[in-house]
Amino acid sequence: MGVKTAVTAGAVGAAAGLAATALIRKKFGSDSVGDGRHPEGWKAVTVLGDADDFTSGGYPAPLQRLADELEIRIAPAPGDKGFEVHARRRTDATTSDDDDAADAELRTALRDAKQLFETGEILLARPRPHGHRPMTLPGRAVDKAEGEAKGEGVL
């Protein structure tokens, strides 16, 4: 396969993916793809481990920073596979006017607390251990997705 053919195939594949995403969102709405707001504002994450270890000495640092503004529940996960941490902003907590930013902040805190508890560190996509990637159109798309991944999407 020649370079031109590979580039063309990659561009066609990327365009097809974007078109499919747009059609799904148009047909079902963004709330139907799994990342819509819970009517009561709850966000949840499943954590592998013992719930008592998670709460001993306070929550992991990313969640502890927001703990004063949150209502947090911990429940066993289905199938005895760890536990679930459910959190939402308290109604009396002062938050920003931007609900999307508050959702992203809570979602990021839950994800980071899960990673810190399970692995001992918050996993980062950057800096890349394998070095610098050339700036290409697909590379920019990956960089953008990595940059936005923490605060969006399904937990």
N, C-alpha and C positions, 0 to 999 in steps of 0.2 A: 504494500500500500504506500503510495507516495505521500509526501508531506502535504501537498495541496488537498488530496483526498481526505487525509486524517483531519486537517483543519476544517474542511467543509463538513465532515461527519460530526465533529465536535460542535460546530456552530449550529447545525441542524438539531442535534440532540438537546443542546441548551435551549434553543428556541421552542422545541416541542415541550420541554419541561415547564418553561414559563407559561406557555399557552395552556397546558393542562392545569396548572395551578390557578390561573386566572379563570378558567371555566369552572373549576370546582368552587372557587370563592363566589363566582357570580351565581351559580346554581343553588348552592347550599348556604351561602353567607359565611362570613368569617367565624361566627359562633359555632357553626356545625363541624368545624374541622378539629375540635377538641381543645381549643385554647380560648374559649369565650369566658367571660366573667361568671363566677358562681353567683347566684342571686343574693347570697348573704355575704359574699366577699371572701370565702374560704379558699385557701391554696393548700395543697398537701403534697408531701413527698414521702416515699417509702424508704426506710433506712434499714440496712442489714446490721443487726447487732442487738444488744440488750437495752431496752428503754431506760432502765435504772442507771446504766453507765452514761447514757445521753444526757440525763438531767442532773447527775451528781456533780456538785460544784458549780452549778449553773449551766446554761445552754452553751454550745460552741459559740465562739466569738462573733461570727457573722450574724447569728440570730440574737445573741445577747445584746448587741448594739440597738436592736429594735424592740427588745422584750417589753420595755415600759409602755410602748404604743400598741402591743399586740395582745390578743387573746389566743392562747396556745393550748391545744389538746393533743394528747398522745394516746394512741389506741393500737392494739395488736394488728398486724398486717394479716390479710387473708392467707390461709395455708401455713400459718406459723412461720412466715418468712420475714422475720424482723418486726418492725413497728412502723406506724404512720405518724408523721408530725403534721398536724393541721394548724394553720395560723391564719388570722385575719386581723385587720386593724380594728381596734376598739372604737366604738362609736364616739366616745368622748376624747379620743386622741386627736391631737392637732396634726393634720396632714396638709400636704400641698394641695393646691387647687387642681392639679393635674392627676386624675385617677390613673392614667396609664403609667405615669412615672412612679406613683406609689405602688402599683401592681408589680412593676418591673423591679423595684427595690425589694419588695417582699419576696418575690420569686427568686431573685438573685441570692438573698440571704438564706432562703431555704436550701437552695442548691449548694451553696458554699458550705453551709453547716453540715449537710449530708456528706459532702466530699471530705471535709476536715475530720468528721467523726469516723468515717469508713477507712480513709487512707492516711490520715495524719497531715495532709496538706491540701491546699486548694489547687486543683489542676488547672494549668494555663496552656493555651494553645500558642502563646508567644512568650518569650522568644523561642523560635523554632530551633530545636537542638541540631537539626540537619543543615542549618545555614539559611542563606537568603534564597528566596524564590524569585525568579524573574517576574516583572510586572506585566502580566498578560491580562486579557479580558476575563478569561475564566479564573485566573488568580485573584483579580480584584473582586470578583463575585464571592469567592471563598473567603477572602479577607473581610468583606462586608458581613457575610453570614457569621463568621467567627466573632466579630465585634458586637453583633446584635444578639448572639445566641443566649447569653446569660439571662437577659430580662424578658425574653419572649418564648412562646411555644409551650408545649405540654410538658408538665413536670413529669 
